[in-house]
């Protein structure tokens, strides 16, 4: 069965990622302060971890800046 939602947490913050249009998109994050600019690095790392669970990796060479990792499903 294919997964379309994944989440990652670091104990203080959490982020959920969903697949929309063939690429991962941020769906929800908690707490509200996780979206503030000073917490951007931590939120980006959580998004990367959740997207990796779905088989995606950031790659700026692609139009959507994400690529599907072979063998991940």
mmCIF file of the N, C-alpha and C atoms, coordinates in Angstrom:
data_MODEL
# 
_entry.id   MODEL 
# 
loop_
_atom_site.group_PDB 
_atom_site.id 
_atom_site.type_symbol 
_atom_site.label_atom_id 
_atom_site.label_alt_id 
_atom_site.label_comp_id 
_atom_site.label_asym_id 
_atom_site.label_entity_id 
_atom_site.label_seq_id 
_atom_site.pdbx_PDB_ins_code 
_atom_site.Cartn_x 
_atom_site.Cartn_y 
_atom_site.Cartn_z 
_atom_site.occupancy 
_atom_site.B_iso_or_equiv 
_atom_site.pdbx_formal_charge 
_atom_site.auth_seq_id 
_atom_site.auth_comp_id 
_atom_site.auth_asym_id 
_atom_site.auth_atom_id 
_atom_site.pdbx_PDB_model_num 
ATOM 1   N N  . UNK A 1 1  ? 0.834  -1.181 0.000   1.00 0.00 ? 1  UNK A N  1 
ATOM 2   C CA . UNK A 1 1  ? 0.000  0.000  0.000   1.00 0.00 ? 1  UNK A CA 1 
ATOM 3   C C  . UNK A 1 1  ? 0.879  1.245  0.000   1.00 0.00 ? 1  UNK A C  1 
ATOM 4   N N  . UNK A 1 2  ? 0.547  2.208  -0.846  1.00 0.00 ? 2  UNK A N  1 
ATOM 5   C CA . UNK A 1 2  ? 1.334  3.415  -0.980  1.00 0.00 ? 2  UNK A CA 1 
ATOM 6   C C  . UNK A 1 2  ? 0.919  4.444  0.067   1.00 0.00 ? 2  UNK A C  1 
ATOM 7   N N  . UNK A 1 3  ? 1.906  5.088  0.680   1.00 0.00 ? 3  UNK A N  1 
ATOM 8   C CA . UNK A 1 3  ? 1.643  6.104  1.700   1.00 0.00 ? 3  UNK A CA 1 
ATOM 9   C C  . UNK A 1 3  ? 1.592  7.483  1.056   1.00 0.00 ? 3  UNK A C  1 
ATOM 10  N N  . UNK A 1 4  ? 0.714  8.331  1.548   1.00 0.00 ? 4  UNK A N  1 
ATOM 11  C CA . UNK A 1 4  ? 0.592  9.689  1.046   1.00 0.00 ? 4  UNK A CA 1 
ATOM 12  C C  . UNK A 1 4  ? 0.810  10.738 2.117   1.00 0.00 ? 4  UNK A C  1 
ATOM 13  N N  . UNK A 1 5  ? 0.906  10.325 3.372   1.00 0.00 ? 5  UNK A N  1 
ATOM 14  C CA . UNK A 1 5  ? 1.129  11.246 4.484   1.00 0.00 ? 5  UNK A CA 1 
ATOM 15  C C  . UNK A 1 5  ? 2.221  10.676 5.380   1.00 0.00 ? 5  UNK A C  1 
ATOM 16  N N  . UNK A 1 6  ? 3.132  11.540 5.819   1.00 0.00 ? 6  UNK A N  1 
ATOM 17  C CA . UNK A 1 6  ? 4.174  11.132 6.767   1.00 0.00 ? 6  UNK A CA 1 
ATOM 18  C C  . UNK A 1 6  ? 4.435  12.298 7.715   1.00 0.00 ? 6  UNK A C  1 
ATOM 19  N N  . UNK A 1 7  ? 4.927  11.983 8.899   1.00 0.00 ? 7  UNK A N  1 
ATOM 20  C CA . UNK A 1 7  ? 5.214  13.002 9.905   1.00 0.00 ? 7  UNK A CA 1 
ATOM 21  C C  . UNK A 1 7  ? 6.590  12.778 10.510  1.00 0.00 ? 7  UNK A C  1 
ATOM 22  N N  . UNK A 1 8  ? 7.156  13.860 11.034  1.00 0.00 ? 8  UNK A N  1 
ATOM 23  C CA . UNK A 1 8  ? 8.441  13.796 11.732  1.00 0.00 ? 8  UNK A CA 1 
ATOM 24  C C  . UNK A 1 8  ? 8.388  14.753 12.914  1.00 0.00 ? 8  UNK A C  1 
ATOM 25  N N  . UNK A 1 9  ? 9.097  14.403 13.977  1.00 0.00 ? 9  UNK A N  1 
ATOM 26  C CA . UNK A 1 9  ? 9.114  15.227 15.183  1.00 0.00 ? 9  UNK A CA 1 
ATOM 27  C C  . UNK A 1 9  ? 10.511 15.220 15.794  1.00 0.00 ? 9  UNK A C  1 
ATOM 28  N N  . UNK A 1 10 ? 10.854 16.322 16.450  1.00 0.00 ? 10 UNK A N  1 
ATOM 29  C CA . UNK A 1 10 ? 12.128 16.382 17.164  1.00 0.00 ? 10 UNK A CA 1 
ATOM 30  C C  . UNK A 1 10 ? 11.930 16.508 18.668  1.00 0.00 ? 10 UNK A C  1 
ATOM 31  N N  . UNK A 1 11 ? 10.701 16.309 19.137  1.00 0.00 ? 11 UNK A N  1 
ATOM 32  C CA . UNK A 1 11 ? 10.394 16.415 20.555  1.00 0.00 ? 11 UNK A CA 1 
ATOM 33  C C  . UNK A 1 11 ? 9.797  17.755 20.945  1.00 0.00 ? 11 UNK A C  1 
ATOM 34  N N  . UNK A 1 12 ? 10.155 18.813 20.222  1.00 0.00 ? 12 UNK A N  1 
ATOM 35  C CA . UNK A 1 12 ? 9.604  20.142 20.489  1.00 0.00 ? 12 UNK A CA 1 
ATOM 36  C C  . UNK A 1 12 ? 8.680  20.602 19.367  1.00 0.00 ? 12 UNK A C  1 
ATOM 37  N N  . UNK A 1 13 ? 8.954  20.136 18.160  1.00 0.00 ? 13 UNK A N  1 
ATOM 38  C CA . UNK A 1 13 ? 8.180  20.528 16.991  1.00 0.00 ? 13 UNK A CA 1 
ATOM 39  C C  . UNK A 1 13 ? 7.819  19.283 16.202  1.00 0.00 ? 13 UNK A C  1 
ATOM 40  N N  . UNK A 1 14 ? 6.779  19.400 15.366  1.00 0.00 ? 14 UNK A N  1 
ATOM 41  C CA . UNK A 1 14 ? 6.377  18.302 14.498  1.00 0.00 ? 14 UNK A CA 1 
ATOM 42  C C  . UNK A 1 14 ? 5.883  18.871 13.176  1.00 0.00 ? 14 UNK A C  1 
ATOM 43  N N  . UNK A 1 15 ? 6.062  18.085 12.107  1.00 0.00 ? 15 UNK A N  1 
ATOM 44  C CA . UNK A 1 15 ? 5.594  18.499 10.787  1.00 0.00 ? 15 UNK A CA 1 
ATOM 45  C C  . UNK A 1 15 ? 5.013  17.282 10.082  1.00 0.00 ? 15 UNK A C  1 
ATOM 46  N N  . UNK A 1 16 ? 3.911  17.501 9.372   1.00 0.00 ? 16 UNK A N  1 
ATOM 47  C CA . UNK A 1 16 ? 3.283  16.451 8.564   1.00 0.00 ? 16 UNK A CA 1 
ATOM 48  C C  . UNK A 1 16 ? 3.355  16.875 7.103   1.00 0.00 ? 16 UNK A C  1 
ATOM 49  N N  . UNK A 1 17 ? 3.724  15.935 6.250   1.00 0.00 ? 17 UNK A N  1 
ATOM 50  C CA . UNK A 1 17 ? 3.889  16.174 4.819   1.00 0.00 ? 17 UNK A CA 1 
ATOM 51  C C  . UNK A 1 17 ? 2.930  15.270 4.066   1.00 0.00 ? 17 UNK A C  1 
ATOM 52  N N  . UNK A 1 18 ? 2.310  15.809 3.016   1.00 0.00 ? 18 UNK A N  1 
ATOM 53  C CA . UNK A 1 18 ? 1.379  15.053 2.182   1.00 0.00 ? 18 UNK A CA 1 
ATOM 54  C C  . UNK A 1 18 ? 1.850  15.168 0.727   1.00 0.00 ? 18 UNK A C  1 
ATOM 55  N N  . UNK A 1 19 ? 1.575  14.157 -0.083  1.00 0.00 ? 19 UNK A N  1 
ATOM 56  C CA . UNK A 1 19 ? 1.925  14.185 -1.495  1.00 0.00 ? 19 UNK A CA 1 
ATOM 57  C C  . UNK A 1 19 ? 0.772  14.824 -2.270  1.00 0.00 ? 19 UNK A C  1 
ATOM 58  N N  . UNK A 1 20 ? 1.048  15.950 -2.911  1.00 0.00 ? 20 UNK A N  1 
ATOM 59  C CA . UNK A 1 20 ? 0.078  16.649 -3.753  1.00 0.00 ? 20 UNK A CA 1 
ATOM 60  C C  . UNK A 1 20 ? 0.740  16.955 -5.091  1.00 0.00 ? 20 UNK A C  1 
ATOM 61  N N  . UNK A 1 21 ? 0.102  16.546 -6.163  1.00 0.00 ? 21 UNK A N  1 
ATOM 62  C CA . UNK A 1 21 ? 0.653  16.830 -7.488  1.00 0.00 ? 21 UNK A CA 1 
ATOM 63  C C  . UNK A 1 21 ? 1.976  16.158 -7.743  1.00 0.00 ? 21 UNK A C  1 
ATOM 64  N N  . UNK A 1 22 ? 2.230  15.040 -7.089  1.00 0.00 ? 22 UNK A N  1 
ATOM 65  C CA . UNK A 1 22 ? 3.470  14.302 -7.310  1.00 0.00 ? 22 UNK A CA 1 
ATOM 66  C C  . UNK A 1 22 ? 4.677  14.816 -6.563  1.00 0.00 ? 22 UNK A C  1 
ATOM 67  N N  . UNK A 1 23 ? 4.477  15.757 -5.632  1.00 0.00 ? 23 UNK A N  1 
ATOM 68  C CA . UNK A 1 23 ? 5.602  16.219 -4.821  1.00 0.00 ? 23 UNK A CA 1 
ATOM 69  C C  . UNK A 1 23 ? 5.130  16.478 -3.400  1.00 0.00 ? 23 UNK A C  1 
ATOM 70  N N  . UNK A 1 24 ? 6.040  16.388 -2.429  1.00 0.00 ? 24 UNK A N  1 
ATOM 71  C CA . UNK A 1 24 ? 5.670  16.595 -1.030  1.00 0.00 ? 24 UNK A CA 1 
ATOM 72  C C  . UNK A 1 24 ? 5.352  18.056 -0.732  1.00 0.00 ? 24 UNK A C  1 
ATOM 73  N N  . UNK A 1 25 ? 4.314  18.262 0.070   1.00 0.00 ? 25 UNK A N  1 
ATOM 74  C CA . UNK A 1 25 ? 3.917  19.606 0.512   1.00 0.00 ? 25 UNK A CA 1 
ATOM 75  C C  . UNK A 1 25 ? 3.667  19.563 2.011   1.00 0.00 ? 25 UNK A C  1 
ATOM 76  N N  . UNK A 1 26 ? 4.022  20.647 2.678   1.00 0.00 ? 26 UNK A N  1 
ATOM 77  C CA . UNK A 1 26 ? 3.770  20.743 4.114   1.00 0.00 ? 26 UNK A CA 1 
ATOM 78  C C  . UNK A 1 26 ? 2.266  20.793 4.348   1.00 0.00 ? 26 UNK A C  1 
ATOM 79  N N  . UNK A 1 27 ? 1.785  19.919 5.214   1.00 0.00 ? 27 UNK A N  1 
ATOM 80  C CA . UNK A 1 27 ? 0.360  19.860 5.496   1.00 0.00 ? 27 UNK A CA 1 
ATOM 81  C C  . UNK A 1 27 ? 0.046  20.547 6.819   1.00 0.00 ? 27 UNK A C  1 
ATOM 82  N N  . UNK A 1 28 ? 0.724  20.140 7.877   1.00 0.00 ? 28 UNK A N  1 
ATOM 83  C CA . UNK A 1 28 ? 0.523  20.735 9.194   1.00 0.00 ? 28 UNK A CA 1 
ATOM 84  C C  . UNK A 1 28 ? 1.838  20.774 9.950   1.00 0.00 ? 28 UNK A C  1 
ATOM 85  N N  . UNK A 1 29 ? 1.929  21.713 10.878  1.00 0.00 ? 29 UNK A N  1 
ATOM 86  C CA . UNK A 1 29 ? 3.065  21.742 11.790  1.00 0.00 ? 29 UNK A CA 1 
ATOM 87  C C  . UNK A 1 29 ? 2.583  22.226 13.150  1.00 0.00 ? 29 UNK A C  1 
ATOM 88  N N  . UNK A 1 30 ? 3.299  21.843 14.177  1.00 0.00 ? 30 UNK A N  1 
ATOM 89  C CA . UNK A 1 30 ? 2.940  22.222 15.542  1.00 0.00 ? 30 UNK A CA 1 
ATOM 90  C C  . UNK A 1 30 ? 4.224  22.443 16.331  1.00 0.00 ? 30 UNK A C  1 
ATOM 91  N N  . UNK A 1 31 ? 4.295  23.291 17.265  1.00 0.00 ? 31 UNK A N  1 
ATOM 92  C CA . UNK A 1 31 ? 3.320  24.308 17.635  1.00 0.00 ? 31 UNK A CA 1 
ATOM 93  C C  . UNK A 1 31 ? 3.328  25.444 16.622  1.00 0.00 ? 31 UNK A C  1 
ATOM 94  N N  . UNK A 1 32 ? 2.504  26.442 16.871  1.00 0.00 ? 32 UNK A N  1 
ATOM 95  C CA . UNK A 1 32 ? 2.362  27.560 15.947  1.00 0.00 ? 32 UNK A CA 1 
ATOM 96  C C  . UNK A 1 32 ? 3.694  28.294 15.741  1.00 0.00 ? 32 UNK A C  1 
ATOM 97  N N  . UNK A 1 33 ? 4.519  28.345 16.755  1.00 0.00 ? 33 UNK A N  1 
ATOM 98  C CA . UNK A 1 33 ? 5.803  29.051 16.669  1.00 0.00 ? 33 UNK A CA 1 
ATOM 99  C C  . UNK A 1 33 ? 6.811  28.327 15.776  1.00 0.00 ? 33 UNK A C  1 
ATOM 100 N N  . UNK A 1 34 ? 6.537  27.099 15.378  1.00 0.00 ? 34 UNK A N  1 
ATOM 101 C CA . UNK A 1 34 ? 7.454  26.363 14.494  1.00 0.00 ? 34 UNK A CA 1 
ATOM 102 C C  . UNK A 1 34 ? 7.548  27.029 13.136  1.00 0.00 ? 34 UNK A C  1 
ATOM 103 N N  . UNK A 1 35 ? 6.515  27.765 12.737  1.00 0.00 ? 35 UNK A N  1 
ATOM 104 C CA . UNK A 1 35 ? 6.513  28.435 11.446  1.00 0.00 ? 35 UNK A CA 1 
ATOM 105 C C  . UNK A 1 35 ? 7.216  29.781 11.445  1.00 0.00 ? 35 UNK A C  1 
ATOM 106 N N  . UNK A 1 36 ? 7.681  30.251 12.598  1.00 0.00 ? 36 UNK A N  1 
ATOM 107 C CA . UNK A 1 36 ? 8.387  31.527 12.670  1.00 0.00 ? 36 UNK A CA 1 
ATOM 108 C C  . UNK A 1 36 ? 9.738  31.435 11.970  1.00 0.00 ? 36 UNK A C  1 
ATOM 109 N N  . UNK A 1 37 ? 10.230 32.576 11.509  1.00 0.00 ? 37 UNK A N  1 
ATOM 110 C CA . UNK A 1 37 ? 11.459 32.605 10.725  1.00 0.00 ? 37 UNK A CA 1 
ATOM 111 C C  . UNK A 1 37 ? 12.665 32.071 11.493  1.00 0.00 ? 37 UNK A C  1 
ATOM 112 N N  . UNK A 1 38 ? 12.749 32.331 12.784  1.00 0.00 ? 38 UNK A N  1 
ATOM 113 C CA . UNK A 1 38 ? 13.923 31.861 13.546  1.00 0.00 ? 38 UNK A CA 1 
ATOM 114 C C  . UNK A 1 38 ? 13.929 30.343 13.714  1.00 0.00 ? 38 UNK A C  1 
ATOM 115 N N  . UNK A 1 39 ? 12.800 29.689 13.515  1.00 0.00 ? 39 UNK A N  1 
ATOM 116 C CA . UNK A 1 39 ? 12.717 28.227 13.611  1.00 0.00 ? 39 UNK A CA 1 
ATOM 117 C C  . UNK A 1 39 ? 12.736 27.549 12.241  1.00 0.00 ? 39 UNK A C  1 
ATOM 118 N N  . UNK A 1 40 ? 13.086 28.303 11.216  1.00 0.00 ? 40 UNK A N  1 
ATOM 119 C CA . UNK A 1 40 ? 13.014 27.794 9.847   1.00 0.00 ? 40 UNK A CA 1 
ATOM 120 C C  . UNK A 1 40 ? 13.925 26.583 9.607   1.00 0.00 ? 40 UNK A C  1 
ATOM 121 N N  . UNK A 1 41 ? 15.125 26.600 10.115  1.00 0.00 ? 41 UNK A N  1 
ATOM 122 C CA . UNK A 1 41 ? 16.062 25.494 9.886   1.00 0.00 ? 41 UNK A CA 1 
ATOM 123 C C  . UNK A 1 41 ? 15.526 24.196 10.492  1.00 0.00 ? 41 UNK A C  1 
ATOM 124 N N  . UNK A 1 42 ? 14.989 24.275 11.693  1.00 0.00 ? 42 UNK A N  1 
ATOM 125 C CA . UNK A 1 42 ? 14.446 23.073 12.339  1.00 0.00 ? 42 UNK A CA 1 
ATOM 126 C C  . UNK A 1 42 ? 13.229 22.556 11.586  1.00 0.00 ? 42 UNK A C  1 
ATOM 127 N N  . UNK A 1 43 ? 12.357 23.448 11.130  1.00 0.00 ? 43 UNK A N  1 
ATOM 128 C CA . UNK A 1 43 ? 11.179 23.031 10.381  1.00 0.00 ? 43 UNK A CA 1 
ATOM 129 C C  . UNK A 1 43 ? 11.577 22.419 9.040   1.00 0.00 ? 43 UNK A C  1 
ATOM 130 N N  . UNK A 1 44 ? 12.572 22.994 8.366   1.00 0.00 ? 44 UNK A N  1 
ATOM 131 C CA . UNK A 1 44 ? 13.044 22.419 7.104   1.00 0.00 ? 44 UNK A CA 1 
ATOM 132 C C  . UNK A 1 44 ? 13.603 21.014 7.293   1.00 0.00 ? 44 UNK A C  1 
ATOM 133 N N  . UNK A 1 45 ? 14.332 20.797 8.379   1.00 0.00 ? 45 UNK A N  1 
ATOM 134 C CA . UNK A 1 45 ? 14.876 19.455 8.617   1.00 0.00 ? 45 UNK A CA 1 
ATOM 135 C C  . UNK A 1 45 ? 13.761 18.452 8.907   1.00 0.00 ? 45 UNK A C  1 
ATOM 136 N N  . UNK A 1 46 ? 12.710 18.892 9.597   1.00 0.00 ? 46 UNK A N  1 
ATOM 137 C CA . UNK A 1 46 ? 11.569 18.002 9.844   1.00 0.00 ? 46 UNK A CA 1 
ATOM 138 C C  . UNK A 1 46 ? 10.843 17.671 8.538   1.00 0.00 ? 46 UNK A C  1 
ATOM 139 N N  . UNK A 1 47 ? 10.690 18.650 7.675   1.00 0.00 ? 47 UNK A N  1 
ATOM 140 C CA . UNK A 1 47 ? 10.056 18.416 6.377   1.00 0.00 ? 47 UNK A CA 1 
ATOM 141 C C  . UNK A 1 47 ? 10.887 17.432 5.559   1.00 0.00 ? 47 UNK A C  1 
ATOM 142 N N  . UNK A 1 48 ? 12.203 17.585 5.569   1.00 0.00 ? 48 UNK A N  1 
ATOM 143 C CA . UNK A 1 48 ? 13.083 16.655 4.846   1.00 0.00 ? 48 UNK A CA 1 
ATOM 144 C C  . UNK A 1 48 ? 12.955 15.232 5.382   1.00 0.00 ? 48 UNK A C  1 
ATOM 145 N N  . UNK A 1 49 ? 12.898 15.089 6.711   1.00 0.00 ? 49 UNK A N  1 
ATOM 146 C CA . UNK A 1 49 ? 12.771 13.750 7.308   1.00 0.00 ? 49 UNK A CA 1 
ATOM 147 C C  . UNK A 1 49 ? 11.440 13.109 6.959   1.00 0.00 ? 49 UNK A C  1 
ATOM 148 N N  . UNK A 1 50 ? 10.360 13.882 6.996   1.00 0.00 ? 50 UNK A N  1 
ATOM 149 C CA . UNK A 1 50 ? 9.037  13.339 6.661   1.00 0.00 ? 50 UNK A CA 1 
ATOM 150 C C  . UNK A 1 50 ? 8.963  12.981 5.184   1.00 0.00 ? 50 UNK A C  1 
ATOM 151 N N  . UNK A 1 51 ? 9.528  13.813 4.317   1.00 0.00 ? 51 UNK A N  1 
ATOM 152 C CA . UNK A 1 51 ? 9.522  13.528 2.880   1.00 0.00 ? 51 UNK A CA 1 
ATOM 153 C C  . UNK A 1 51 ? 10.363 12.290 2.565   1.00 0.00 ? 51 UNK A C  1 
ATOM 154 N N  . UNK A 1 52 ? 11.439 12.083 3.313   1.00 0.00 ? 52 UNK A N  1 
ATOM 155 C CA . UNK A 1 52 ? 12.269 10.894 3.106   1.00 0.00 ? 52 UNK A CA 1 
ATOM 156 C C  . UNK A 1 52 ? 11.487 9.628  3.419   1.00 0.00 ? 52 UNK A C  1 
ATOM 157 N N  . UNK A 1 53 ? 10.586 9.696  4.385   1.00 0.00 ? 53 UNK A N  1 
ATOM 158 C CA . UNK A 1 53 ? 9.742  8.539  4.702   1.00 0.00 ? 53 UNK A CA 1 
ATOM 159 C C  . UNK A 1 53 ? 8.825  8.198  3.530   1.00 0.00 ? 53 UNK A C  1 
ATOM 160 N N  . UNK A 1 54 ? 8.479  9.199  2.726   1.00 0.00 ? 54 UNK A N  1 
ATOM 161 C CA . UNK A 1 54 ? 7.616  8.985  1.565   1.00 0.00 ? 54 UNK A CA 1 
ATOM 162 C C  . UNK A 1 54 ? 8.418  8.668  0.304   1.00 0.00 ? 54 UNK A C  1 
ATOM 163 N N  . UNK A 1 55 ? 9.742  8.718  0.417   1.00 0.00 ? 55 UNK A N  1 
ATOM 164 C CA . UNK A 1 55 ? 10.595 8.371  -0.713  1.00 0.00 ? 55 UNK A CA 1 
ATOM 165 C C  . UNK A 1 55 ? 11.021 9.551  -1.558  1.00 0.00 ? 55 UNK A C  1 
ATOM 166 N N  . UNK A 1 56 ? 11.040 10.763 -1.001  1.00 0.00 ? 56 UNK A N  1 
ATOM 167 C CA . UNK A 1 56 ? 11.432 11.949 -1.738  1.00 0.00 ? 56 UNK A CA 1 
ATOM 168 C C  . UNK A 1 56 ? 12.656 12.592 -1.103  1.00 0.00 ? 56 UNK A C  1 
ATOM 169 N N  . UNK A 1 57 ? 13.433 13.279 -1.932  1.00 0.00 ? 57 UNK A N  1 
ATOM 170 C CA . UNK A 1 57 ? 14.626 13.971 -1.471  1.00 0.00 ? 57 UNK A CA 1 
ATOM 171 C C  . UNK A 1 57 ? 14.684 15.330 -2.165  1.00 0.00 ? 57 UNK A C  1 
ATOM 172 N N  . UNK A 1 58 ? 15.109 16.368 -1.436  1.00 0.00 ? 58 UNK A N  1 
ATOM 173 C CA . UNK A 1 58 ? 15.236 17.697 -2.049  1.00 0.00 ? 58 UNK A CA 1 
ATOM 174 C C  . UNK A 1 58 ? 16.326 17.661 -3.112  1.00 0.00 ? 58 UNK A C  1 
ATOM 175 N N  . UNK A 1 59 ? 16.015 18.246 -4.266  1.00 0.00 ? 59 UNK A N  1 
ATOM 176 C CA . UNK A 1 59 ? 16.989 18.331 -5.350  1.00 0.00 ? 59 UNK A CA 1 
ATOM 177 C C  . UNK A 1 59 ? 16.630 19.540 -6.203  1.00 0.00 ? 59 UNK A C  1 
ATOM 178 N N  . UNK A 1 60 ? 17.440 20.573 -6.142  1.00 0.00 ? 60 UNK A N  1 
ATOM 179 C CA . UNK A 1 60 ? 17.130 21.829 -6.826  1.00 0.00 ? 60 UNK A CA 1 
ATOM 180 C C  . UNK A 1 60 ? 17.260 21.728 -8.340  1.00 0.00 ? 60 UNK A C  1 
ATOM 181 N N  . UNK A 1 61 ? 17.777 20.617 -8.851  1.00 0.00 ? 61 UNK A N  1 
ATOM 182 C CA . UNK A 1 61 ? 17.879 20.447 -10.304 1.00 0.00 ? 61 UNK A CA 1 
ATOM 183 C C  . UNK A 1 61 ? 16.525 20.180 -10.949 1.00 0.00 ? 61 UNK A C  1 
ATOM 184 N N  . UNK A 1 62 ? 15.533 19.779 -10.160 1.00 0.00 ? 62 UNK A N  1 
ATOM 185 C CA . UNK A 1 62 ? 14.210 19.448 -10.679 1.00 0.00 ? 62 UNK A CA 1 
ATOM 186 C C  . UNK A 1 62 ? 13.275 20.643 -10.522 1.00 0.00 ? 62 UNK A C  1 
ATOM 187 N N  . UNK A 1 63 ? 12.230 20.701 -11.349 1.00 0.00 ? 63 UNK A N  1 
ATOM 188 C CA . UNK A 1 63 ? 11.303 21.826 -11.345 1.00 0.00 ? 63 UNK A CA 1 
ATOM 189 C C  . UNK A 1 63 ? 10.650 22.011 -9.983  1.00 0.00 ? 63 UNK A C  1 
ATOM 190 N N  . UNK A 1 64 ? 10.144 20.956 -9.390  1.00 0.00 ? 64 UNK A N  1 
ATOM 191 C CA . UNK A 1 64 ? 9.486  21.046 -8.087  1.00 0.00 ? 64 UNK A CA 1 
ATOM 192 C C  . UNK A 1 64 ? 10.436 21.001 -6.919  1.00 0.00 ? 64 UNK A C  1 
ATOM 193 N N  . UNK A 1 65 ? 11.743 20.936 -7.159  1.00 0.00 ? 65 UNK A N  1 
ATOM 194 C CA . UNK A 1 65 ? 12.795 20.866 -6.140  1.00 0.00 ? 65 UNK A CA 1 
ATOM 195 C C  . UNK A 1 65 ? 12.743 19.594 -5.300  1.00 0.00 ? 65 UNK A C  1 
ATOM 196 N N  . UNK A 1 66 ? 12.064 18.564 -5.774  1.00 0.00 ? 66 UNK A N  1 
ATOM 197 C CA . UNK A 1 66 ? 12.018 17.271 -5.103  1.00 0.00 ? 66 UNK A CA 1 
ATOM 198 C C  . UNK A 1 66 ? 12.220 16.193 -6.150  1.00 0.00 ? 66 UNK A C  1 
ATOM 199 N N  . UNK A 1 67 ? 12.865 15.116 -5.772  1.00 0.00 ? 67 UNK A N  1 
ATOM 200 C CA . UNK A 1 67 ? 12.968 13.974 -6.674  1.00 0.00 ? 67 UNK A CA 1 
ATOM 201 C C  . UNK A 1 67 ? 12.603 12.706 -5.928  1.00 0.00 ? 67 UNK A C  1 
ATOM 202 N N  . UNK A 1 68 ? 12.074 11.782 -6.669  1.00 0.00 ? 68 UNK A N  1 
ATOM 203 C CA . UNK A 1 68 ? 11.680 10.484 -6.107  1.00 0.00 ? 68 UNK A CA 1 
ATOM 204 C C  . UNK A 1 68 ? 12.927 9.624  -6.022  1.00 0.00 ? 68 UNK A C  1 
ATOM 205 N N  . UNK A 1 69 ? 13.177 9.038  -4.880  1.00 0.00 ? 69 UNK A N  1 
ATOM 206 C CA . UNK A 1 69 ? 14.333 8.186  -4.664  1.00 0.00 ? 69 UNK A CA 1 
ATOM 207 C C  . UNK A 1 69 ? 13.977 6.781  -5.136  1.00 0.00 ? 69 UNK A C  1 
ATOM 208 N N  . UNK A 1 70 ? 14.835 6.204  -5.977  1.00 0.00 ? 70 UNK A N  1 
ATOM 209 C CA . UNK A 1 70 ? 14.562 4.867  -6.494  1.00 0.00 ? 70 UNK A CA 1 
ATOM 210 C C  . UNK A 1 70 ? 14.564 3.839  -5.374  1.00 0.00 ? 70 UNK A C  1 
ATOM 211 N N  . UNK A 1 71 ? 13.665 2.876  -5.482  1.00 0.00 ? 71 UNK A N  1 
ATOM 212 C CA . UNK A 1 71 ? 13.606 1.781  -4.532  1.00 0.00 ? 71 UNK A CA 1 
ATOM 213 C C  . UNK A 1 71 ? 12.886 2.107  -3.241  1.00 0.00 ? 71 UNK A C  1 
ATOM 214 N N  . UNK A 1 72 ? 12.361 3.304  -3.104  1.00 0.00 ? 72 UNK A N  1 
ATOM 215 C CA . UNK A 1 72 ? 11.643 3.670  -1.882  1.00 0.00 ? 72 UNK A CA 1 
ATOM 216 C C  . UNK A 1 72 ? 10.142 3.570  -2.113  1.00 0.00 ? 72 UNK A C  1 
ATOM 217 N N  . UNK A 1 73 ? 9.501  2.640  -1.439  1.00 0.00 ? 73 UNK A N  1 
ATOM 218 C CA . UNK A 1 73 ? 8.032  2.484  -1.475  1.00 0.00 ? 73 UNK A CA 1 
ATOM 219 C C  . UNK A 1 73 ? 7.597  1.565  -0.393  1.00 0.00 ? 73 UNK A C  1 
# 
